[in-house]
Amino acid sequence: MSSQTPFPAKLITLERHIIEGERSHPGATGEFSGLLHGMSLAAKLVWREVTKAGLVNILGRTDRMNISGDVIKKLDEFADQTIYKAMDHLGHLCVMASEENEDLLHIPENYPNGKYVLLYDPLDGSGNIDANVTIGTIFSVYRRVTASGPGTMEDVLQQGNQQVAAGYVLFGSSMMFVYSTGHGVHGFTLDPSVGEFLLSHENIQMPRKGTIYSVNEGNEGRWAPAMQRYIRYLKEEDKETGRPYSSRYVGSLVADVHRTMLYGGIYCYPGDTKNPNGKLRLMYENNPLAYLVEAAGGASTNGEKRTLDIQPTSLHERAPLFIGSAEDMRIAQEFLHGKRT
């Protein structure tokens, strides 16, 4: 018996974690848990195609553009349709919205409408698809605000502080499902031999301060002077404050923020003279990631106010994003508000 491999001290699947979370809320109906199960299934289906993308005719571009003016990649389109079809019939949702679609995605008439709203970026970082760089899916869940029937724009255009769950899926050297319902952030890694997500990162806590900054410095010439001064500050040597910081920029938002959440530091996508509101989408990227980072002890703003307090006015609204460790965010805000020069 002593020669046998011991059982792991804690073997928790994503399904078990969701169920145990539901049990901690006596009034739970199971709808919310069913919704998260549906997202995990959709993630596995997308991952299956991602892992063989170079072997089939799925890499490359389609001849269509999304609402943001980006050419839709074939894998983008597959992920978008897969998530919608995995979620449209479960009875948990009243409406969906995707970064790849101009209008709301309604639940088919032959299926029931539920009390939740799902927003998602089906394949973040898709510009890196053909280079086999880490990409991912980002999702966000709200409670509907209308009383019944099909969901409306009112249900979708809610502040990020009204989210009841958010998460992302990483398609990299391994596949990870990271989510929060407001009580900690937990990461699960897929074990492909059994087809289960297993808890690998329990209760992720961001370091209060990091030594890494992540920003597209190719845009520096178009930044506001305050932003330029902040990045110069991070590059200056000062052993007492742990500078200079190291620069790390994947160009895939979900990968950059995941690294920032684990190692600390700051990710920035500011507005500039060409794109005053930046390039990131408030509803599909900034809000869910801000929700997760805050749940892990970090912070997020648009440079002026807390990301989760921004009132969206349109489905595909863009906003600058500053997100990271609490202390790094504090210093960044001082520069952006002119309190440091």
C-alpha positions, 0 to 999 in steps of 0.5 A: 500500500505504501508504494501506491501513488497517494490520492491528491489532498484536494481534487476539485473539478469545475463542476464540483466547485460550481455545485458547492458554490450553489449549495452555499446559497440556499435560495439558488435555483440551479439556473446560474450553475447551469449557465456556467456548465454551458460555458465550460462545455462551449469552451471545450468545443472551441478548444477542440478546434483551436488545437487542430486549427493548423490541420484543417481549413479553419485558420485565416480570414473570412470575407466579413468584418465585425462591427468594430471594423476588424476582419473576422477570422474563421476561428473567430466565427466558429467560436462565436457560433459555438458559444451561442448554440451551446447557450441558446437553449438552456433556459437560463438566458433572456438575451446574449451579445457578442463582440462579433455581432452588431445587434443583440443575440436573441433566444430562439422563440422555441426556447424559454427565456431565463433571468440572466444576460450573457456577453462574450468576446468569443476569441480575444487576441484573434490577430495572433491566431495564425502565429499560434500565440495564446488566445482566449474567450472572455464572458460576463453575466448579468441579471436581467432588469426587465420583468419577463419575455425576450431580453432588451438593450436595457438588460445588456447596457448595465454598469460593470458593477452589476455583473454577477459573474465573469470569466475567461478561458485561455487557449495556450500551452494548456487550457484554463477556465478562470471565473469569479462570482464575486467570492474569489477568483479560481482557475481550473486547468483542463486535464485532456485525459479525462476531459475535466477542468481541475482546480489548479489556482485556488483563490487567486490573489494579485500581488499588491505591487509588481515589477512588470508593465504591459503596454503597446509602446508603438503608440507612445508618440500619440499618448498624452504627456502624462502617460508618456511620463508614467512609462518613463518613470517605470523605466527609470532605475530606483532599487528602493521602488523596484524599478526599472520594471520589465516590459511584457506585451503579448498583444492578446488581452486575455493573456496579458491580464492573466499574467498580470493577475498572477505576477502583479504589475499593470496593463495599460491600453490608453486612449491616444490622438488616433483613438481617444477611447482606446481600442478595447470594448467596455462590455466584452473586455474591460468590464469582465476583466475588471470584475475579476481583477478587483475580486483578486485584490487589484483595481481598474480604471479608464484613467479617470474613473473606476471601470465598473462604474462606467455607464455604457451607452452603446453595445460596442462602446470602447474605453481606455483600460488601466488594470493591475495591482493596487499599488501600481494602479495608485501610482499610475492614477497619480501620474494620469491626474497630474499629481506626479510629474 
